[in-house]
Structures are given as structure tokens and as C-alpha cells.
């Protein structure tokens, strides 16, 4: 059976379930999000995971375009490294990497990698950081 009046059901269920953009525990302690999506029991489908990922990767790319000096002129390898870092940290945290950003503006790729290696983030993500630093060094 197909929904014949999506808008009416959307209105009704939004009213009854509420609309939440962050996870919360419902009345029986199930992790829930959106309009009553029970993540504990139902989770996400592969299509939903891919949809969220595409949105997140596009957001990280846009943040790089806005905030990473010279991003548009970098090789794809360096762009992908910076997008990976932005995806992981987000701009509010990455903005604190002032020495890294200064080295990026100067296109001093070895210094960029060294600054990243000398961060708490490097210790937190381990091999991921090593790989991204090599991508930045080699371009």
C-alpha cells in the first residue's frame, strides 16, 4: 500500500511524535531522532546512511572552500586530505589549528604535515593522521 496523502500524515505524525534534529531518548529509552525514528531498533538503511554521508561530505567540502587558504588551487590529493580532516573535526575545532592554517597559506606542505603531527588530534586518530599527513606532504 502506498501513502495517498503524505502531507496529512506528515502533519499528524509530526504533531504526535515531535520533530527533533538531535538524538534523544524516548519514553521507553530508545534512541530516537527526526520524527519518531527509532534508531535503537530500526537504525538506518544503506540509502539513508549514504544520504547523510553525502550531505556531510558536501558540508565539509564547503567549509574547506570557505576557510582553508588556497583550497581551490590544491591538488585533489591535498583537497581530499583537508576534507577528511574537516569531516572529522569540523570548522570550529579545525579553526584552532592556527599554525597549520598559516603553513597552508604559505603552501609549506612539510610544515603543514608537521603541525598536524604535533597535535592532540594526531594522537587521537593515529594511522588516519599519518596517512593524511603523507597526502599533504606529497600532494
C-alpha positions as CSV (number, residue, x, y, z in Angstrom):
1,X,0.0,0.0,0.0
2,X,1.3,3.4,-0.9
3,X,0.7,6.6,1.2
4,X,-2.0,8.5,-0.6
5,X,-1.8,11.7,1.5
6,X,1.8,12.1,2.6
7,X,1.3,15.7,3.8
8,X,-1.6,14.8,6.1
9,X,0.4,12.0,7.7
10,X,3.5,14.2,7.9
11,X,1.5,16.8,9.8
12,X,-0.2,14.3,12.1
13,X,2.9,12.3,12.9
14,X,5.0,15.5,13.4
15,X,2.4,16.7,15.9
16,X,2.3,13.4,17.8
17,X,5.9,12.4,17.6
18,X,7.5,15.8,17.6
19,X,10.4,16.9,15.3
20,X,13.9,16.6,16.8
21,X,17.1,17.3,14.9
22,X,19.3,15.6,17.5
23,X,19.1,12.2,19.1
24,X,17.1,11.8,22.3
25,X,15.8,9.0,24.5
26,X,12.1,8.4,24.0
27,X,9.7,7.4,26.8
28,X,11.0,3.8,26.7
29,X,14.7,4.7,26.5
30,X,15.0,4.1,22.7
31,X,17.4,6.4,20.9
32,X,15.2,8.4,18.6
33,X,15.7,11.2,16.0
34,X,13.7,13.2,13.5
35,X,10.0,12.4,13.5
36,X,10.0,9.4,15.8
37,X,12.8,7.4,14.0
38,X,13.7,4.6,16.5
39,X,17.5,4.3,15.9
40,X,17.8,1.7,18.6
41,X,15.6,-0.9,16.9
42,X,15.4,0.3,13.3
43,X,18.7,2.0,12.7
44,X,19.3,3.4,9.2
45,X,19.1,1.8,5.8
46,X,22.1,1.8,3.5
47,X,20.4,4.5,1.4
48,X,19.9,6.7,4.5
49,X,23.5,6.3,5.5
50,X,24.6,7.3,2.1
51,X,22.3,10.3,2.0
52,X,23.6,11.5,5.4
53,X,27.2,10.9,4.3
54,X,26.8,12.8,1.0
55,X,25.4,15.8,3.0
56,X,28.2,15.6,5.5
57,X,30.9,15.4,2.8
58,X,29.4,18.3,0.9
59,X,29.3,20.3,4.1
60,X,33.0,19.5,4.8
61,X,34.0,20.5,1.3
62,X,32.2,23.8,1.6
63,X,33.9,24.5,4.9
64,X,37.2,23.9,3.2
65,X,36.3,26.2,0.4
66,X,35.4,28.9,2.9
67,X,38.2,28.5,5.4
68,X,41.3,26.6,4.0
69,X,43.7,29.0,2.3
70,X,44.3,28.2,-1.4
71,X,42.0,25.2,-1.3
72,X,40.6,25.7,-4.8
73,X,44.2,25.6,-6.3
74,X,45.3,22.4,-4.4
75,X,45.8,19.0,-6.0
76,X,42.9,16.6,-5.4
77,X,45.1,14.6,-3.1
78,X,45.6,17.6,-0.8
79,X,41.9,18.6,-1.1
80,X,40.8,15.1,-0.1
81,X,43.2,15.2,2.9
82,X,41.8,18.6,4.1
83,X,38.2,17.5,3.5
84,X,38.9,14.3,5.6
85,X,40.3,16.4,8.4
86,X,37.4,18.9,8.2
87,X,34.9,16.0,8.1
88,X,36.5,14.6,11.3
89,X,37.0,17.9,13.2
90,X,34.5,20.4,11.8
91,X,35.5,24.0,11.3
92,X,35.1,25.2,15.0
93,X,37.8,22.7,16.1
94,X,39.9,23.0,13.0
95,X,40.0,26.8,13.3
96,X,42.1,26.4,16.4
97,X,44.9,24.9,14.2
98,X,46.3,28.4,13.5
99,X,49.8,27.3,12.8
100,X,48.6,24.6,10.4
101,X,46.4,27.2,8.6
102,X,49.3,29.6,8.4
103,X,51.6,27.0,6.9
104,X,48.8,26.1,4.4
105,X,48.5,29.7,3.3
106,X,52.3,29.6,2.7
107,X,52.0,26.3,0.8
108,X,54.6,24.9,3.1
109,X,53.3,21.4,2.9
110,X,56.0,19.8,5.1
111,X,55.3,22.3,7.8
112,X,51.5,21.7,7.5
113,X,52.1,18.0,8.0
114,X,54.5,18.6,10.9
115,X,52.0,20.9,12.6
116,X,49.3,18.3,12.3
117,X,51.7,15.6,13.6
118,X,52.3,17.9,16.6
119,X,48.6,18.0,17.6
120,X,46.4,16.2,20.1
121,X,44.3,15.2,17.1
122,X,47.2,13.2,15.7
123,X,47.3,11.1,18.8
124,X,43.6,10.6,18.8
125,X,43.2,9.3,15.2
126,X,46.6,7.6,14.8
127,X,47.1,6.0,11.4
128,X,44.5,8.2,9.8
129,X,46.6,11.2,10.7
130,X,49.7,9.6,9.4
131,X,48.1,8.9,6.0
132,X,46.6,12.4,5.7
133,X,50.0,14.0,6.6
134,X,51.6,12.0,3.8
135,X,48.9,13.0,1.4
136,X,49.6,16.7,2.2
137,X,53.3,16.3,2.0
138,X,53.3,14.5,-1.4
139,X,50.3,16.3,-2.9
